Amino acid sequence: MKDDYPFYLANQPANPNADLLVRDKYTGEVASRVAMASAVDIDRAIAAAVDATEPMRAACESLLPAVRETMLDLISRVQPEYQDRVRNNVILSGGSGLIRGFGLALQEALEEVGGGRVRVVADPLHVGADGGLALAMDAPASEWDKVAA
């Protein structure tokens, strides 16, 4: 471990004069020092977050057209007798599932092809890893021999 850690404000390390001592819970000895933000630092951090709001919104919104187009294209390739079932069972996970309103925007896009339902999974960021773990746990030992180290 390092002896001290800065905090970051608008992507810049800050080393104020005040430190918060981090103590080992068993020995009580100082394990590290962490930079402690002042009220001024906190105000600067809030201002930086507010300044980032519009660029973040624009970046998130820029993802929608490509995802929308891909979703509609994939649905159009499904056999006609299954399209209704697929349109009503779209599941959004991963980073896009963390963007507020993204699932609703995709659901609105489904209106162009007869409507549908988009569900955002409860933990969009980790659900893929959970699924991979479930598959790995079900895999027979002989399959693991095929995995490259």
C-alpha positions, 0 to 999 in steps of 0.5 A, a space after each residue: 500500500 502507498 503511504 498516502 492517496 490523493 482524491 481526484 477532482 475533475 480528473 486531477 489529483 488533489 493533495 490538500 493539507 488535511 489527511 484522514 488517517 486510515 487505521 488497521 481495525 485489528 492493531 489500531 496502527 495507521 495503515 494509510 492516509 487519505 486526502 480529506 476534501 474541504 468544503 471548497 473542494 466539495 463545491 468544486 466537485 459539484 460544479 465539475 459534475 454539473 458541468 459534465 451533465 450535458 456532455 454525458 447526456 449527449 454521449 448517452 443519447 448518441 448511442 440510441 440510434 445505432 442500438 435502435 437500428 440494430 434491434 429493429 434489424 434483428 427483429 426483422 430477420 426473425 421468422 414472421 410467426 415469432 416476431 410478436 414473441 420476440 418484440 415482447 421479450 426484449 431484454 436490456 442489460 450491460 452498460 446501456 441498461 444503466 442509462 436512465 430512459 434507454 429501455 423506454 426509448 427502445 420500447 417506443 422504437 418498437 411501436 414502428 413495428 407493431 409495439 413490444 416490451 423492453 425490460 431492463 434487468 435488475 443488475 445490468 452491469 453484472 448479469 452477463 458475468 452471472 450468466 457466464 458463471 452459471 454456464 461454467 458451473 454446469 459445464 462438464 469437466 471434459 469441456 474445461 480441457 478445451 479451454 486455453 490457459 
